[in-house]
Amino acid sequence: MTDAVEIYICKPGQKIEEGQMVMSNDIDCKAAAEEDAKQRCKIIPTIEKIVYYDVSGGGFKVLFSYTNPNVVKSSGRKIRPTGGPVPKKKKKAPAKKQGLWQKVKKSLGG
């Protein structure tokens, strides 16, 4: 029985150390970890690998590792943790050209 589990969630091409780390106190065995991994991969299909580490008692032991067989490549647009897509950035309008009076005023030092 485990008290605390660290979950590392990796996207395609990421190392385990670079993946998102989540703590859980609800997962207590290998079967619960496997069920959780399948559920996470179903919700977020861009997850490639999930590794569960038992960190209770001061140790760092692999509890379960799951590789998603149906991984989907991301389309390049990031998804917010809240569920919605990241808004697109607006382009700045090009600078207006100076008119004749502005050029004359600038040349006279004013």
Contact map, one row per residue, 1 for C-alpha under 8 A:
11100000000000000000000000011000000000000000000000000000000000000000000000000000000000000000000000000000000000
11111000000000000000000000111000000000000000000000000111000000000000000000000000000000000000000000000000000000
11111000000000000000000010010000000000000000000000000111000000000000000000000000000000000000000000000000000000
01111100000000000000001111100000000000000000000000000111000000000000000000000000000000000000000000000000000000
01111110000000000000001110100000000000000000000000011111000000000000000000000000000000000000000000000000000000
00011111000000000000111100000000000000000000000000011110000000000000000000000000000000000000000000000000000000
00001111100000000001111100000000000000000000000001111000000000000000000000000000000000000000000000000000000000
00000111110000011011110000000000000000000000000001110000000000000000000000000000000000000000000000000000000000
00000011111000010011110000000000000000000000001111100000000000000000000000000000000000000000000000000000000000
00000001111101110111000000000000000000000000001111000000000000000000000000000000000000000000000000000000000000
00000000111111000010000000000000000000000000011110000000000000000000000000000000000000000000000000000000000000
00000000011111000000000000000000000000000000011110000000000000000000000010000000000000000000000000000000000000
00000000001111100000000000000000000000000000000000000000000000000000000000000000000000000000000000000000000000
00000000011111110110000000000000000000000000000000000000000000000000000000000000000000000000000000000000000000
00000000010011111110000000000000000000000000000000000000000000000000000000000000000000000000000000000000000000
00000001110001111110000000000000000000000000000000100000000000000000000000000000000000000000000000000000000000
00000001000000111110000000000000000000000000000000000000000000000000000000000000000000000000000000000000000000
00000000010001111111000000000000000000000000000000000000000000000000000000000000000000000000000000000000000000
00000001111001111111100000000000000000000000000000000000000000000000000000000000000000000000000000000000000000
00000011110000000111110000000000000000000000000000000000000000000000000000000000000000000000000000000000000000
00000111100000000011111000000000000000000000000000000000000000000000000000000000000000000000000000000000000000
00000111100000000001111100000000000000000000000000000000000000000000000000000000000000000000000000000000000000
00011110000000000000111110000000000000000000000000000000000000000000000000000000000000000000000000000000000000
00011110000000000000011111100000000000000000000000000000000000000000000000000000000000000000000000000000000000
00111000000000000000001111110000000000000000000000000000000000000000000000000000000000000000000000000000000000
00010000000000000000000111110000000000000000000000000000000000000000000000000000000000000000000000000000000000
01011000000000000000000111111001100000000000000000000000000000000000000000000000000000000000000000000000000000
11100000000000000000000011111101100000000000000000000000000000000000000000000000000000000000000000000000000000
11000000000000000000000000111111100000000000000000000000000000100000000000000000000000000000000000000000000000
00000000000000000000000000011111110000000000000000000000000000110000000000000000000000000000000000000000000000
00000000000000000000000000001111111000000000000000000000000000000000000000000000000000000000000000000000000000
00000000000000000000000000111111111100000000000000000000000000000000000000000000000000000000000000000000000000
00000000000000000000000000111111111110000000000000010000000000110000000000000000000000000000000000000000000000
00000000000000000000000000000111111111000000000000000000000000010100000000000000000000000000000000000000000000
00000000000000000000000000000011111111100000000000000000000000000000000000000000000000000000000000000000000000
00000000000000000000000000000001111111110000000000000000000000000000000000000000000000000000000000000000000000
00000000000000000000000000000000111111111000000001000000000000000100000000000000000000000000000000000000000000
00000000000000000000000000000000011111111100000000000000000000000001000000000000000000000000000000000000000000
00000000000000000000000000000000001111111110000000000000000000000000000000000000000000000000000000000000000000
00000000000000000000000000000000000111111111001000000000000000000000000000000000000000000000000000000000000000
00000000000000000000000000000000000011111111111100000000000000000001000000000000000000000000000000000000000000
00000000000000000000000000000000000001111111100000000000000000000000000000000000000000000000000000000000000000
00000000000000000000000000000000000000111111100000000000000000000000000000000000000000000000000000000000000000
00000000000000000000000000000000000000011111111000000000000000000000000000000000000000000000000000000000000000
00000000000000000000000000000000000000001111111100000000000000000000011100000000000000000000000000000000000000
00000000001100000000000000000000000000001001111100000000000000000000001111000000000000000000000000000000000000
00000000111100000000000000000000000000011001111111000000000000000001001100000000000000000000000000000000000000
00000000111100000000000000000000000000001000111111000000000000000011101000000000000000000000000000000000000000
00000000111100000000000000000000000000000000001111100000000000001111000000000000000000000000000000000000000000
00000011110000000000000000000000000010000000001111110000000000001110000000000000000000000000000000000000000000
00000011100000010000000000000000000000000000000011111000000001111100000000000000000000000000000000000000000000
00001111000000000000000000000000100000000000000001111100000001111000000000000000000000000000000000000000000000
00001110000000000000000000000000000000000000000000111110000111110000000000000000000000000000000000000000000000
01111100000000000000000000000000000000000000000000011111001111100000000000000000000000000000000000000000000000
01111100000000000000000000000000000000000000000000001111111110000000000000000000000000000000000000000000000000
01111000000000000000000000000000000000000000000000000111111100000000000000000000000000000000000000000000000000
00000000000000000000000000000000000000000000000000000011111000000000000000000000000000000000000000000000000000
00000000000000000000000000000000000000000000000000000011111100000000000000000000000000000000000000000000000000
00000000000000000000000000000000000000000000000000000111111110000000000000000000000000000000000000000000000000
00000000000000000000000000000000000000000000000000001111011111000000000000000000000000000000000000000000000000
00000000000000000000000000000000000000000000000000001110001111100000000000000000000000000000000000000000000000
00000000000000000000000000000000000000000000000000111100000111111000000000000000000000000000000000000000000000
00000000000000000000000000001100100000000000000000111100000011111000000000000000000000000000000000000000000000
00000000000000000000000000000100110000000000000000111000000001111100000000000000000000000000000000000000000000
00000000000000000000000000000000000000000000000011110000000001111110000000000000000000000000000000000000000000
00000000000000000000000000000000010010000000000011100000000000011111000000000000000000000000000000000000000000
00000000000000000000000000000000000000000000000111000000000000001111100000000000000000000000000000000000000000
00000000000000000000000000000000000001001000001110000000000000000111111000000000000000000000000000000000000000
00000000000000000000000000000000000000000000000100000000000000000011111000000000000000000000000000000000000000
00000000000000000000000000000000000000000000100000000000000000000001111100000000000000000000000000000000000000
00000000000000000000000000000000000000000000111100000000000000000001111110000000000000000000000000000000000000
00000000000000000000000000000000000000000000111000000000000000000000011111000000000000000000000000000000000000
00000000000100000000000000000000000000000000010000000000000000000000001111100000000000000000000000000000000000
00000000000000000000000000000000000000000000010000000000000000000000000111111000000000000000000000000000000000
00000000000000000000000000000000000000000000000000000000000000000000000011111000000000000000000000000000000000
00000000000000000000000000000000000000000000000000000000000000000000000001111100000000000000000000000000000000
00000000000000000000000000000000000000000000000000000000000000000000000001111110000011000000000000000000000000
00000000000000000000000000000000000000000000000000000000000000000000000000011111000011000000000000000000000000
00000000000000000000000000000000000000000000000000000000000000000000000000001111101111000000000000000000000000
00000000000000000000000000000000000000000000000000000000000000000000000000000111111111000000000000000000000000
00000000000000000000000000000000000000000000000000000000000000000000000000000011111100000000000000000000000000
00000000000000000000000000000000000000000000000000000000000000000000000000000001111100000000000000000000000000
00000000000000000000000000000000000000000000000000000000000000000000000000000011111110000000000000000000000000
00000000000000000000000000000000000000000000000000000000000000000000000000000011111111000000000000000000000000
00000000000000000000000000000000000000000000000000000000000000000000000000001111001111100000000000000000000000
00000000000000000000000000000000000000000000000000000000000000000000000000001111000111110000000000000000000000
00000000000000000000000000000000000000000000000000000000000000000000000000000000000011111000000000000000000000
00000000000000000000000000000000000000000000000000000000000000000000000000000000000001111100000000000000000000
00000000000000000000000000000000000000000000000000000000000000000000000000000000000000111110000000000000000000
00000000000000000000000000000000000000000000000000000000000000000000000000000000000000011111000000000000000000
00000000000000000000000000000000000000000000000000000000000000000000000000000000000000001111100000000000000000
00000000000000000000000000000000000000000000000000000000000000000000000000000000000000000111110000000000000000
00000000000000000000000000000000000000000000000000000000000000000000000000000000000000000011111000000000000000
00000000000000000000000000000000000000000000000000000000000000000000000000000000000000000001111100000000000000
00000000000000000000000000000000000000000000000000000000000000000000000000000000000000000000111110000000000000
00000000000000000000000000000000000000000000000000000000000000000000000000000000000000000000011111000000000000
00000000000000000000000000000000000000000000000000000000000000000000000000000000000000000000001111100000000000
00000000000000000000000000000000000000000000000000000000000000000000000000000000000000000000000111110110000000
00000000000000000000000000000000000000000000000000000000000000000000000000000000000000000000000011111110000000
00000000000000000000000000000000000000000000000000000000000000000000000000000000000000000000000001111111000000
00000000000000000000000000000000000000000000000000000000000000000000000000000000000000000000000000111111100000
00000000000000000000000000000000000000000000000000000000000000000000000000000000000000000000000001111111110000
00000000000000000000000000000000000000000000000000000000000000000000000000000000000000000000000001111111111000
00000000000000000000000000000000000000000000000000000000000000000000000000000000000000000000000000011111111100
00000000000000000000000000000000000000000000000000000000000000000000000000000000000000000000000000001111111111
00000000000000000000000000000000000000000000000000000000000000000000000000000000000000000000000000000111111111
00000000000000000000000000000000000000000000000000000000000000000000000000000000000000000000000000000011111111
00000000000000000000000000000000000000000000000000000000000000000000000000000000000000000000000000000001111111
00000000000000000000000000000000000000000000000000000000000000000000000000000000000000000000000000000000111111
00000000000000000000000000000000000000000000000000000000000000000000000000000000000000000000000000000000111111
